[in-house]
Amino acid sequence: MQQLKSELTQTIPEALKNFDQLPDSAYIRLPVMKGLYGVSSASIWRGVKNSTIPKPVKLTERTTAWSVRLVRAALAAKAV
């Protein structure tokens, strides 16, 4: 049981473990978004399309990320 717990915590991205400590100016990637919302990649992109999840920004040609400030606001609105 302890080994399984250890393996599970190793697969959780650091940004997800420390999401509450991230500054609002930080950006998070898709694996963290999946963990925060508890859904698949397809569901994240579906949420972006129907505006229930904030739109990401392109940081580079091959890097897409979400603003922590906007994600926190969307999660807070969802909780109400």
KEMARSE-365461 format. One record per atom (N, C-alpha, C): residue number from 1; residue in three letters; atom name; y, z, x. Coordinates in steps of 0.02 Angstrom, whole numbers, plus 50000, padded with zeros to 5 digits. Each point is the difference from the previous one (the first is absolute). Layout:
N
[node NUM "ala" "CA" [Y Z X]]
...
% end
This chain:
80
[node 1 "met" "N" [49940 50000 50041]]
[node 1 "met" "CA" [50060 50000 49959]]
[node 1 "met" "C" [50063 50000 50044]]
[node 2 "gln" "N" [50000 50042 50052]]
[node 2 "gln" "CA" [50058 50004 50044]]
[node 2 "gln" "C" [50012 49933 50036]]
[node 3 "gln" "N" [49946 49966 50019]]
[node 3 "gln" "CA" [50006 49935 50034]]
[node 3 "gln" "C" [50031 49949 49952]]
[node 4 "leu" "N" [49978 49999 49938]]
[node 4 "leu" "CA" [50028 49954 49951]]
[node 4 "leu" "C" [50074 50014 49989]]
[node 5 "lys" "N" [50019 50063 49994]]
[node 5 "lys" "CA" [50070 50018 49992]]
[node 5 "lys" "C" [50041 49978 50060]]
[node 6 "ser" "N" [49973 50008 50060]]
[node 6 "ser" "CA" [50034 49979 50061]]
[node 6 "ser" "C" [50009 49924 50001]]
[node 7 "glu" "N" [49949 49963 49980]]
[node 7 "glu" "CA" [50004 49927 49999]]
[node 7 "glu" "C" [50052 49977 49949]]
[node 8 "leu" "N" [50003 50033 49942]]
[node 8 "leu" "CA" [50049 49981 49949]]
[node 8 "leu" "C" [50071 50012 50023]]
[node 9 "thr" "N" [50012 50056 50033]]
[node 9 "thr" "CA" [50069 50014 50022]]
[node 9 "thr" "C" [50020 49955 50057]]
[node 10 "gln" "N" [49953 49974 50038]]
[node 10 "gln" "CA" [50017 49954 50054]]
[node 10 "gln" "C" [50021 49932 49974]]
[node 11 "thr" "N" [49977 49981 49940]]
[node 11 "thr" "CA" [50017 49935 49972]]
[node 11 "thr" "C" [50066 50001 49961]]
[node 12 "ile" "N" [50028 50058 49988]]
[node 12 "ile" "CA" [50064 50004 49964]]
[node 12 "ile" "C" [50056 49987 50050]]
[node 13 "pro" "N" [50043 49950 49986]]
[node 13 "pro" "CA" [50055 49985 50046]]
[node 13 "pro" "C" [50047 50061 50009]]
[node 14 "glu" "N" [50025 50008 50061]]
[node 14 "glu" "CA" [50046 50056 50015]]
[node 14 "glu" "C" [50060 50001 49953]]
[node 15 "ala" "N" [50027 49941 49984]]
[node 15 "ala" "CA" [50059 49997 49956]]
[node 15 "ala" "C" [49984 50027 49931]]
[node 16 "leu" "N" [49938 49993 49978]]
[node 16 "leu" "CA" [49981 50026 49934]]
[node 16 "leu" "C" [49992 50076 50004]]
[node 17 "lys" "N" [49971 50025 50053]]
[node 17 "lys" "CA" [49992 50072 50009]]
[node 17 "lys" "C" [50068 50034 50002]]
[node 18 "asn" "N" [50049 49968 50031]]
[node 18 "asn" "CA" [50066 50030 50011]]
[node 18 "asn" "C" [50055 49967 49957]]
[node 19 "phe" "N" [49982 49972 49944]]
[node 19 "phe" "CA" [50048 49963 49959]]
[node 19 "phe" "C" [50061 50043 49981]]
[node 20 "asp" "N" [49989 50063 49984]]
[node 20 "asp" "CA" [50055 50043 49980]]
[node 20 "asp" "C" [50049 50014 50056]]
[node 21 "gln" "N" [49977 49994 50062]]
[node 21 "gln" "CA" [50044 50013 50058]]
[node 21 "gln" "C" [50036 49937 50025]]
[node 22 "leu" "N" [49980 49942 49975]]
[node 22 "leu" "CA" [50032 49938 50023]]
[node 22 "leu" "C" [50073 49997 49976]]
[node 23 "pro" "N" [50045 49975 50042]]
[node 23 "pro" "CA" [50069 49992 49978]]
[node 23 "pro" "C" [50005 49945 49948]]
[node 24 "asp" "N" [50051 50002 49957]]
[node 24 "asp" "CA" [50010 49949 49950]]
[node 24 "asp" "C" [50010 49931 50031]]
[node 25 "ser" "N" [50023 49997 50061]]
[node 25 "ser" "CA" [50013 49936 50033]]
[node 25 "ser" "C" [49937 49969 50030]]
[node 26 "ala" "N" [49942 50034 49994]]
[node 26 "ala" "CA" [49938 49974 50029]]
[node 26 "ala" "C" [49970 49946 49954]]
[node 27 "tyr" "N" [49952 49964 50028]]
[node 27 "tyr" "CA" [49963 49949 49963]]
[node 27 "tyr" "C" [49926 50016 50005]]
[node 28 "ile" "N" [49964 49983 49947]]
[node 28 "ile" "CA" [49927 50010 49999]]
[node 28 "ile" "C" [49966 49934 49985]]
[node 29 "arg" "N" [49938 49994 50024]]
[node 29 "arg" "CA" [49963 49938 49992]]
[node 29 "arg" "C" [49951 50005 49941]]
[node 30 "leu" "N" [49964 49946 49987]]
[node 30 "leu" "CA" [49956 49995 49943]]
[node 30 "leu" "C" [49946 50055 49997]]
[node 31 "pro" "N" [49966 50018 50054]]
[node 31 "pro" "CA" [49949 50053 49994]]
[node 31 "pro" "C" [50028 50066 49974]]
[node 32 "val" "N" [50061 50016 50019]]
[node 32 "val" "CA" [50032 50061 49976]]
[node 32 "val" "C" [50017 49993 49925]]
[node 33 "met" "N" [50025 49942 49981]]
[node 33 "met" "CA" [50015 49988 49929]]
[node 33 "met" "C" [49937 50007 49958]]
[node 34 "lys" "N" [49945 49972 50024]]
[node 34 "lys" "CA" [49937 50005 49963]]
[node 34 "lys" "C" [49980 50073 49992]]
[node 35 "gly" "N" [50009 50040 50052]]
[node 35 "gly" "CA" [49984 50071 49997]]
[node 35 "gly" "C" [50045 50039 49953]]
[node 36 "leu" "N" [50065 49985 50001]]
[node 36 "leu" "CA" [50047 50035 49957]]
[node 36 "leu" "C" [49987 49986 49927]]
[node 37 "tyr" "N" [49986 49937 49984]]
[node 37 "tyr" "CA" [49990 49981 49930]]
[node 37 "tyr" "C" [49926 50006 49979]]
[node 38 "gly" "N" [49955 50004 50049]]
[node 38 "gly" "CA" [49929 50006 49984]]
[node 38 "gly" "C" [49971 49938 49969]]
[node 39 "val" "N" [50024 49942 50022]]
[node 39 "val" "CA" [49977 49936 49972]]
[node 39 "val" "C" [49985 49951 50056]]
[node 40 "ser" "N" [49974 49942 49982]]
[node 40 "ser" "CA" [49984 49948 50048]]
[node 40 "ser" "C" [50061 49960 50022]]
[node 41 "ser" "N" [49992 49959 50049]]
[node 41 "ser" "CA" [50054 49956 50023]]
[node 41 "ser" "C" [50023 49955 49944]]
[node 42 "ala" "N" [49952 49972 49963]]
[node 42 "ala" "CA" [50018 49955 49945]]
[node 42 "ala" "C" [50042 50036 49948]]
[node 43 "ser" "N" [49984 50063 49986]]
[node 43 "ser" "CA" [50039 50038 49951]]
[node 43 "ser" "C" [50070 50015 50025]]
[node 44 "ile" "N" [50007 50012 50065]]
[node 44 "ile" "CA" [50067 50009 50029]]
[node 44 "ile" "C" [50041 49938 49989]]
[node 45 "trp" "N" [49973 49942 50017]]
[node 45 "trp" "CA" [50037 49937 49993]]
[node 45 "trp" "C" [50014 49984 49927]]
[node 46 "arg" "N" [49954 50017 49955]]
[node 46 "arg" "CA" [50011 49991 49929]]
[node 46 "arg" "C" [50058 50044 49977]]
[node 47 "gly" "N" [50003 50061 50025]]
[node 47 "gly" "CA" [50055 50045 49983]]
[node 47 "gly" "C" [50066 49975 50025]]
[node 48 "val" "N" [50000 49969 50059]]
[node 48 "val" "CA" [50062 49970 50027]]
[node 48 "val" "C" [50022 49944 49953]]
[node 49 "lys" "N" [49952 49959 49980]]
[node 49 "lys" "CA" [50016 49943 49957]]
[node 49 "lys" "C" [50029 50021 49933]]
[node 50 "asn" "N" [49972 50054 49971]]
[node 50 "asn" "CA" [50026 50022 49934]]
[node 50 "asn" "C" [50052 50056 50006]]
[node 51 "ser" "N" [50024 50011 50060]]
[node 51 "ser" "CA" [50056 50046 50014]]
[node 51 "ser" "C" [49985 50074 49987]]
[node 52 "thr" "N" [49937 50020 50001]]
[node 52 "thr" "CA" [49984 50071 49995]]
[node 52 "thr" "C" [49995 50032 50069]]
[node 53 "ile" "N" [49997 49959 50051]]
[node 53 "ile" "CA" [49999 50022 50070]]
[node 53 "ile" "C" [50057 49963 50035]]
[node 54 "pro" "N" [50039 50034 50043]]
[node 54 "pro" "CA" [50056 49967 50033]]
[node 54 "pro" "C" [49978 49940 50042]]
[node 55 "lys" "N" [50045 49953 50006]]
[node 55 "lys" "CA" [49985 49941 50042]]
[node 55 "lys" "C" [50003 50019 50073]]
[node 56 "pro" "N" [49955 49973 50040]]
[node 56 "pro" "CA" [50001 50013 50072]]
[node 56 "pro" "C" [50053 49957 50034]]
[node 57 "val" "N" [50011 50015 50062]]
[node 57 "val" "CA" [50045 49959 50042]]
[node 57 "val" "C" [49959 49971 50058]]
[node 58 "lys" "N" [50022 49943 50024]]
[node 58 "lys" "CA" [49968 49969 50058]]
[node 58 "lys" "C" [50035 50027 50062]]
[node 59 "leu" "N" [49964 50038 50040]]
[node 59 "leu" "CA" [50029 50026 50062]]
[node 59 "leu" "C" [49997 49948 50055]]
[node 60 "thr" "N" [49946 49962 50001]]
[node 60 "thr" "CA" [49993 49943 50045]]
[node 60 "thr" "C" [49963 49946 49961]]
[node 61 "glu" "N" [49987 49944 50032]]
[node 61 "glu" "CA" [49966 49946 49966]]
[node 61 "glu" "C" [49932 50021 49972]]
[node 62 "arg" "N" [49966 50045 50035]]
[node 62 "arg" "CA" [49933 50021 49979]]
[node 62 "arg" "C" [49994 50073 49980]]
[node 63 "thr" "N" [50058 50033 49990]]
[node 63 "thr" "CA" [49999 50072 49983]]
[node 63 "thr" "C" [50039 50013 49937]]
[node 64 "thr" "N" [49965 50025 49950]]
[node 64 "thr" "CA" [50031 50018 49936]]
[node 64 "thr" "C" [49993 50075 49991]]
[node 65 "ala" "N" [50054 50033 49978]]
[node 65 "ala" "CA" [49999 50072 49991]]
[node 65 "ala" "C" [50045 50020 49942]]
[node 66 "trp" "N" [49990 50062 49977]]
[node 66 "trp" "CA" [50039 50027 49945]]
[node 66 "trp" "C" [50045 50055 50025]]
[node 67 "ser" "N" [50059 50005 49971]]
[node 67 "ser" "CA" [50048 50053 50016]]
[node 67 "ser" "C" [49975 50066 49970]]
[node 68 "val" "N" [49996 50051 50041]]
[node 68 "val" "CA" [49978 50066 49977]]
[node 68 "val" "C" [50047 50024 49944]]
[node 69 "arg" "N" [50064 49990 50007]]
[node 69 "arg" "CA" [50048 50022 49950]]
[node 69 "arg" "C" [49985 49969 49931]]
[node 70 "leu" "N" [49987 49935 49999]]
[node 70 "leu" "CA" [49987 49965 49937]]
[node 70 "leu" "C" [49932 50021 49971]]
[node 71 "val" "N" [49950 50011 50043]]
[node 71 "val" "CA" [49934 50020 49976]]
[node 71 "val" "C" [50004 50070 49970]]
[node 72 "arg" "N" [50036 50045 50034]]
[node 72 "arg" "CA" [50008 50068 49973]]
[node 72 "arg" "C" [50034 49999 49931]]
[node 73 "ala" "N" [50051 49959 49994]]
[node 73 "ala" "CA" [50035 49995 49936]]
[node 73 "ala" "C" [49954 49972 49946]]
[node 74 "ala" "N" [49959 49951 50016]]
[node 74 "ala" "CA" [49954 49970 49951]]
[node 74 "ala" "C" [49946 50051 49980]]
[node 75 "leu" "N" [49975 50038 50049]]
[node 75 "leu" "CA" [49949 50050 49985]]
[node 75 "leu" "C" [50029 50056 49956]]
[node 76 "ala" "N" [50062 50019 50015]]
[node 76 "ala" "CA" [50033 50053 49960]]
[node 76 "ala" "C" [50011 49975 49928]]
[node 77 "ala" "N" [50020 49938 49992]]
[node 77 "ala" "CA" [50011 49972 49933]]
[node 77 "ala" "C" [49934 49995 49962]]
[node 78 "lys" "N" [49947 49984 50035]]
[node 78 "lys" "CA" [49934 49994 49969]]
[node 78 "lys" "C" [49975 50069 49977]]
[node 79 "ala" "N" [50018 50052 50036]]
[node 79 "ala" "CA" [49977 50068 49985]]
[node 79 "ala" "C" [50035 50029 49938]]
[node 80 "val" "N" [50056 49973 49982]]
[node 80 "val" "CA" [50038 50027 49942]]
[node 80 "val" "C" [49973 49978 49935]]
% end
